[in-house]
């Protein structure tokens, strides 16, 4: 983890010191989580709800967050409320300014829990879901391609040369985009997550200038996807966009429009690039910090699955999101939370909750039920690409263990993270011995 002394924010000692969203906060997050668990498991943020007269509340306990994410009706997603508001306007979403492609497609393809489930089962699971083994050989090819670029060097920037390009190349292949377009896809992907990196507060608010910059950076993305969609309607290939142009969506008894396909692709890029990058980078650090762990995994590959789950539990890629609203008055940990309050679900804190996990801050390769962490959320809105991310991580570590004899920290690591709500290590220099 980052050196706390390198952060512009001081290490917190009381709940009053805790600020999860200010400059330098990522370097203090895990110190803050201990304080939240012990003294403020439900922390009020005054006036930070959906409207100025409403408050937001940070939840940090595993039991509370698990209960929230599994009950759509009682704790509706903020996106669901936005969809209802759009529908009440009586206009087509395409006619309303400020809505991105994903929101527009949600309005028609998955506005309800039932359609959300169908969307996942019919449209995304075949490509990025738990059983998406069709991608195994493709991912292995990308992993080996990347390793080949630096295997004879003895050192690398693990983020830049492996953890970041792997999910980019994988998602391009899944969707059916040419590899030579990956640099442009990276720019569009960065624009799509701009709010989660540079947004202000728990709501990830962008300024007018930042919003305009996001629109500028995304210029051309919609046209690019529409062009590829048109090409694949005429000449389908073995990729997700081709599939989406041909599939008959049973839940709505029709095929998808180009706008809807655009929205699905938008969502795939948002979720498919960042999580895996951050998970791999943090797992590499866990190995460097634990002498003997690399050799233990190298000798017994059955441990890789639990290692990956423990890595995501201990250092969750997405630390938290303000995604739910209370539909009625609630009580969490003895704290009254009024109806209409925003809930900031702090997945990372829940994942090291000592009331849920024995030796919560210890990486245990024999941990039972290792997947019960909330790094991908849970319930009906669990991350649809969790299966693909797990597959990428599994193949990546198997091939790294095959081709390397060890890894260690290299020089010039400051262990600082990007701003925002994702645990994104900016750089990670490693040295290694080729197998």
N, C-alpha and C positions, 0 to 999 in steps of 0.2 A: 504493500500500500504506500501511498505518498507520504513523504516526510511532513509531519504536521507543522514543523518550523518553517517550511517553505510556503505555507499558505498565508495570504494577507489577512485571513480571519483567525482570531485567537481560539485556542481549544476551549470548548464550553465546559463549565463546571456546575451550572444550575440551569433549570428550564428557561430562565430569563435570558441566558446566554445563547440558547439554541436558535440558530437561523439556518434552515436547510436550503435556502434559495439565494443567499447573497454571494458576492464575489469571494472566491476561495472556499466556499462551502463544501465542495466534494472532498477536500482534504480533512475535513472535520466530521463528516457524516457518521462514521462508525463510533466516534466518541459521543456524538449527540444521541445516537440510538440507545446507548446504555442509560443515559439520563432520562430519555423518554420512557423507556420500559420501567424504570424504577420510580420516577417522580411525576411523569406527565404522559401516561399512555394514550390520553385523548387531549390534544392541544388545540385550543381555540385560536383562530386567526380572525380577529374582529374586522367586520366590514369587507371581507374578501370572498363573499358568496357570489352567486350569479348576478345579484343586484346589490347596491350599496347597503341596503337594509338587512341583508343576510350575512351570516358568518360562514366561515369554512372551518373544518376540524381535521387535524392530522391524526389518523389512526395508525398505531405502530404495533399492535398485538396481532398475532397470527389468527387467533380465534375470531376476533372482530372482523378482520379483513376477509377471511374465508367465508364468514356468514354473509357479508355484504355482497361479494361477487357471485355468490350462488343464488341470490334472490333478486331477479330482474325487476319484478313488480314492486317489491317493497323499497328497493334501492335502484331506481331507474338510471340507466346511463345518461350522461349529459347529451350524448349524441341522439338518443331516442327523444329527448325533450326538444332538441333542435329540429328533428324530423317532423314532429307534431306541429311545431310552430310554422315550419315551411308549408306543410299541408294545409294549415289553417289559413294561409295567405291566399289560397285559391289560384296560385300561379304555378306554372311549370318551373321546377328548380333551375332549369337551364336559363330561364329568363331573369333569375334573381342574381344581382351582383354579389361578388365576394365569396361565392360557394365554389369549393374545389371539386374536381372530378369525383373524388371518393364520396363526398357528401351527396352529390347528385345521384350517384349510383345507389347509395344506401336507401334513398327515398323510394326508389322503385323496386330494388332487388331484395332488400332485407330490413324493412322498417319495424318488424315485430320479432319477438323471440323465436317464433315458429319459423319465419322466413330466414332469420339469421342462421338457424340450425340447418335448414335446407341448403342455403347458400354455401355453407361450409361442406356439407356432405356431398353435394352434387358438383360444385364448381371448383373448390380449392383443395379438398382432401386428396383427390386423385393425383395432385401435383406436389403439394407441400405438406400433406397431412401425415399422420402416424404411419401409414402404410405406403408411403411414397418411395418404395425401394427402387422404382424405375430410375431414380437419379443416382444410384450408387456408383456405377461405372463412370458416369460423367463427372461426379465430384472427385473421384479418385484420380481421374485424368488431370483435373485442374490442380489438385494438391501436388501431384508429381511435377507438373509443369512449373509451379511456383518454387518448389524445393530445388529443382534443377537449376534455377537462376542463381542460387547462392550457395549450393552445397559444397563447392570447393573454396569458398571464401573464409570460412572459419568464424565469421561474424555476420550479423544482420540486424536491421531495424525490424523487429518482429511485426510491429503494427503495419508499417508501410509495405514490407515485402512479403507478408503472408496473411496476417489476420484480416487486414482490410480488403485486399484484392480477392481473397477466396470467395466470400459471399457475393461480391460484385460479379465475378465470373459465373458463379453458380446461378444467381438469379437471372443473368442475361441468358444463360443456356435454357433454364426452365421456361422463360417467357418466349424465347425464340429470337433474341436479338443477336446480331453479329458481335463477335469479340472485339472487333475494331471500334465498336460504338461504346465500349465500356467506359472510357474517360468522360464522354458526354453524359452517360447514365449516372456516373458518380456525381457530376455537377448537379443534375436534376434531383438525385437522391438527397444531396446536401441541402438543396433548397426546400425540399419537402419537410425535412426535420428541423428547419431553421428555428421554429418556435420552441422546440424541445431543447435546443442548445443555447440560443440567445434570448429566449423569451423571459419576461420578468415575472417573478413570483411563482406561486404554485399553479396559477392558471396559464403560465407560459405566454403572457401577453406580449405581442410585438408592437412597437411604435408604428406610426404611419409610415415613417421612412423605411423601417424594416419590412413592413408589409409590401411596400412598393418594390423594395429590393427582391423580395421573394418572388413577386410576380414577374419581375424582369428576368430573374434567373430561370424561372420555369417557362419563359417564352420559348415556344417551339416544341415543348414536351407533348402537348395534346396532339399537335399536328403529326409529330413523329409516330406516336402510337396509332393514330388513325391511318397513317400511311401503311404501317406494318400490318394493321388489322385488315385493310383492304387487300393487301398482297396475299395474306394468308387465307382470306375468304376464297380468293380465286385459286390459290395453290396451297392447300393445307399441308403442313409438315408435322413432325412429331414434337410439338411444343404446346405450351399452355394457351397462348393466344390463338393458335389454330384450333385447339380444342374448344375454346370459348366461342369461336365463330360458328362452330358446327353443332354444339350441344343443344339439345332440346331441354330447357329448364323445366322439369316436371312440376316444381312448386307453383309456377305461374303458367304452365302449359304453353310455352312459347320459346322462341330463340331470343338471344340477347342483341340489343342494339349496339352500335359502335360506341356511343356515349357510355353505356353500361360497362362494356369491355374496358374502356379507358379508365373508368373508376376502379375496376378490379385490379388493373395493372398498377394504378397509383397506389393502392393499398398494399400490394405485394412489394413494391419498392420501399415504402415506408417501413414495413416490418421486416423485410428480408435482408437488408444490408447491415443494419447497425448492431442488432442483438448478438449475432454470431461473432462479429469482429470483437466486441467488448468481452464476450465470454472467453474467447481464445486468448486474448491478451492477458486477462486476469488469471487464467489457468496456468499460463506460462510463468507468471510471477509466483503463483502458489508453489510450483515445482522448484523454482529457483530458491525459494525461502525454506524449503524442506529437504535437507540433504538425504539422499537415498530414495526419494519418492520416484524420480525418473527411472531408476533401476528396478524398483518394485513394480512399476507399471510395465516396464519393458519385459520383465520376466513372467508376469501374469496378466495377460490382456483382459481377462474377465473382470479386472478391477477398473477398467477404463470407464465403464458405464456409471459406476458410483462416483468415480472421480469427477466426471463431468457434472453430475447432478450436485455434488457437494460444492464444486467450483461455482456454479450458478447460484446456489443457496448462500454461500459465504460472501460472494461479491456479485450481487445481482446486476445484470446489464442495465435494466431500467429500474431505477431506484424507487420511483413513485409517480403516480398520476392522479390528478383530480378528475375522476371519471364518473362519480356517482352522486346522486342527490337523495336525501331522505324524503320519502313520501308521507311520513307521519312522524310524530314525536318519538324519539328513540333514547335509549340509555346504553352507553358503552362504558364499561369499567366504572360504573357509578356516576358518570357524567351525563347530564341531560343534554341532548342534542335536538333542537327544534326541527319540525318539518320544514322542508325547503332549504336545509343547510347543504353545503357542498362538502363531500368527503374526499380528502386527499389520502389515498391508500398508499402507505409507505411499505411497498413490497419488501425492500431490503431489510428494514427493521423487523418485519414479521419473520423473515427468514433466519434471523439469529435470535429469535425470542426464546429465552431460557425456559419459559413455561411450556414451550412446544418441543424444543429440541434439547436432548441431553448433550452436555458439553457443546453448547450452541456455536461457539467460535472455533471449534476444533474440526479439522478435516478428518473425517472417519471413513475409511474405505470399507468398513463393515457396517455402516449405518443401515438400519432397517427402514423400509419404505422411504427410500431416499428421494423419491419424486414428489413427496408431499409439500415441497417448497412452493412458493407462489411467484417464482421468477417469470413464469408465463401466464400469471393469473390463474383462474380456475373457474369452473362453472360454465354456463352457456356461452360466455364471451372469452373463453380461453384462447390464447394466441393461435390462430389457424396455422401458422408456419412453424410451430414448435417441433413437429416431427422432422421437418427439413433441417432446422438448426441443429437438432440433436444428431442427425445423420452426418452433417458436415463436421461437427466437432469430433464424432467418433472416428470417422475416416481420417481426419486430419491428424489426430493423435496416434492412431495406429501407424500411419505412414511416417510420421516424425520419429516414432519409437523404432521403426524399422531402419531408418536411414541415419539416425544420429546415435552416438554413444552417451552423450550427456549434453546439457545446456546449463549455462550460468549467466548471471548478470554481466553485461559488458560495461564499458566506460560511459560517462556522460549521461547517466540516467538521473533525472530530477524527480521522476515518479509523479508528476503533476497531471491533472485531468482536465479535460475540456469543461467549460461551464455547462449549466443546464441540469437535467434530471437523469442523465445517463452516465454510467461509470466508464467514461471513455479515456483511457490512457493515451496521452498525446504522442509519446514515443516510447519504445522499449528496445534498447540495445542489448543484444545477447551475443555471447560467444559459445561455440559448440565444437565438439569433436565428431568428425564424419565417421560413420560406422564402416 
